Amino acid sequence: MVAGYGRAVPSTSLPAGLLLAVGCAAIAGCAGPTPDGGAYRRQAQLTAQAVSSIVRTATLAAEAELDGRSLAPFSDTTVSDAETDAGSAQTTFDSRQPPDAAADRLRRQLDAPLSSAVDGLQALRIAQRRGDAGAVRESLRQLEADADTLDRLRRGIP
């Protein structure tokens, strides 16, 4: 049981938390030097995929709460964990040294959607905790666009 929002509710955050942990483990487990452009591109693909998955998990939880199919504590935990995990994935990718000019360009391409996704998850968390359904919906629209952009970039990396 999880206490929250004035009453105890069954804990259902394990599956979503597990999904987030697996996504982040894929990124964290690959941290280290990037010896060449191919390895850097692979890390970019893994980062884009992980953050897209994290964003989609958070949006699913927030949509379920908006639709009355989930309780606030579950959604709050999922979104908060997603914000932390996406930020960690971005930080891990940003800590890598691009090995060449092509990797510099790839880093610049990926940086904006990663930052937007992390900022969007923060905005979603704030809107949820304020109970602002309109702001939650706006955050969800932006996050869906961010996830789509990350998926397109991932597929376009050779």
C-alpha positions as a printed Julia matrix, in Angstrom:
158×3 Matrix{Float64}:
  0.0    0.0     0.0
  1.15   3.5    -0.79
 -0.04   6.46    1.23
 -0.83   9.49   -0.83
 -3.41  12.12   -1.47
 -5.13  11.49    1.86
 -5.73   7.74    1.56
 -3.91   4.47    1.14
 -4.03   2.97   -2.33
 -2.63  -0.25   -3.74
  0.88   0.14   -5.09
  0.83  -0.31   -8.85
  3.96   1.61   -9.78
  6.22  -1.44  -10.01
  5.5   -2.25  -13.68
  6.04   1.34  -14.84
  9.03   1.73  -12.57
 10.47  -1.46  -13.97
 10.04  -0.2   -17.54
 11.81   3.03  -16.64
 14.62   1.17  -14.9
 15.18  -1.1   -17.9
 15.32   1.88  -20.25
 17.83   3.68  -18.09
 19.92   0.58  -17.54
 20.36   0.36  -21.3
 21.89   3.82  -21.24
 23.82   3.66  -17.96
 25.24   0.25  -18.74
 26.83   1.63  -21.9
 28.56   4.62  -20.29
 32.24   4.96  -21.0
 34.58   6.15  -23.71
 33.32   6.42  -27.25
 36.19   5.17  -29.42
 34.8    6.01  -32.86
 31.9    7.49  -34.82
 30.07   4.17  -35.05
 30.04   3.71  -31.3
 28.92   7.31  -30.82
 26.06   6.86  -33.3
 24.97   3.7   -31.45
 24.93   5.59  -28.15
 22.87   8.34  -29.79
 20.38   5.73  -31.01
 20.14   4.1   -27.59
 19.68   7.46  -25.88
 16.95   8.58  -28.29
 15.17   5.24  -27.93
 15.4    5.24  -24.13
 14.15   8.81  -23.71
 11.33   8.25  -26.2
 10.26   5.16  -24.26
 10.5    7.02  -20.95
  8.37   9.87  -22.32
  5.75   7.49  -23.71
  5.53   5.66  -20.37
  4.98   8.95  -18.52
  2.38  10.17  -21.01
  0.51   6.87  -20.78
  0.36   7.18  -16.98
 -0.77  10.83  -17.13
 -3.43  10.07  -19.75
 -4.74   7.2   -17.64
 -5.1    9.52  -14.67
 -6.88  12.15  -16.78
 -9.29   9.48  -18.02
 -9.96   8.2   -14.5
 -8.27   4.85  -15.19
 -5.44   5.43  -12.75
 -4.87   7.01   -9.36
 -2.83  10.16   -8.81
 -0.08   8.53   -6.69
  0.71   6.04   -9.47
  0.8    8.72  -12.14
  2.81  11.11   -9.96
  5.44   8.47   -9.2
  5.68   7.4   -12.83
  6.04  10.96  -14.14
  8.55  11.93  -11.43
 10.65   8.85  -12.13
 10.46   9.54  -15.86
 11.71  13.09  -15.36
 14.68  11.82  -13.35
 15.45   8.98  -15.76
 15.25  11.13  -18.89
 17.54  13.71  -17.29
 20.02  10.96  -16.4
 19.97   9.6   -19.95
 20.58  13.08  -21.36
 23.42  13.72  -18.91
 25.05  10.39  -19.75
 24.9   11.12  -23.48
 26.16  14.68  -23.0
 29.14  13.37  -21.02
 30.42  11.46  -24.05
 33.2   12.99  -26.11
 32.17  13.22  -29.78
 35.04  11.58  -31.71
 34.71  13.62  -34.91
 32.86  16.44  -36.72
 30.0   14.14  -37.79
 29.46  13.19  -34.14
 29.43  16.91  -33.23
 26.58  17.43  -35.72
 24.69  14.42  -34.36
 25.1   15.71  -30.81
 23.65  19.1   -31.83
 20.72  17.38  -33.58
 19.85  15.26  -30.57
 20.39  17.89  -27.89
 17.27  19.99  -28.57
 14.71  17.15  -28.5
 16.37  15.6   -25.44
 16.23  18.93  -23.6
 12.66  19.51  -24.72
 11.61  16.06  -23.46
 13.22  16.6   -20.05
 11.68  20.08  -19.77
  8.32  18.69  -20.89
  8.39  15.99  -18.22
  9.13  18.65  -15.63
  6.18  20.73  -16.88
  3.94  17.65  -16.79
  4.93  16.87  -13.2
  4.24  20.44  -12.12
  0.88  20.57  -13.91
 -0.21  17.24  -12.41
  0.67  18.26   -8.89
 -1.22  21.52   -9.34
 -4.24  19.66  -10.65
 -4.2   21.73  -13.85
 -5.79  19.41  -16.42
 -5.39  21.95  -19.24
 -1.67  22.28  -18.62
 -1.37  18.48  -18.35
 -3.01  18.11  -21.77
 -0.7   20.75  -23.28
  2.34  19.0   -21.79
  1.12  15.68  -23.2
  0.82  17.16  -26.7
  4.36  18.54  -26.54
  5.77  15.32  -25.12
  4.16  13.24  -27.88
  5.84  15.52  -30.43
  9.17  15.17  -28.59
  8.9   11.37  -28.55
  8.03  11.34  -32.26
 11.03  13.56  -33.02
 13.35  11.3   -31.02
 12.0    8.24  -32.84
 12.57   9.9   -36.24
 16.11  10.9   -35.28
 16.86   7.4   -33.99
 15.69   5.83  -37.24
 17.69   8.35  -39.28
 21.02   7.67  -37.59
 23.07   5.45  -39.91
